[in-house]
């Protein structure tokens, strides 16, 4: 069951992002063991070295720890989850704002448009109707 990856971002970072999303959603909890490098490689359809690089990056970021002979575990404590959630939200908002600014949309128009979208939903989104 290979995963479809984007070409715009390194695969190992896309794997990191996927694991982070699972942690933030509560699918993987603090202290929980991640799949082995081999299992994750098979599941993702990538080379085990790519998974090892993903795990090493997450360890460098302080989100997981490797226990020799036992595997890789999410760091204990809810603060990790909150930190991840905040970081991911900031990245998404930053990309949204950048994209809208590239379209020439003012910040006030962004706020107004977002409020309208959240209030009315996507069905009332077409200004030509």
Secondary structure, 3 states (H helix, E strand, C coil): CCCCCCCCCCHHHHHHHHHHHHHHCCCCCCCCECCCHHHHHHHHCCCHHHHHHHHHHHHHCCCEEEECCCEEEECCCHHHHHHHHHHHHHHHHHHHHHHHHHCCCCHHHHHHHHHHHHHHCHHHCCCCC
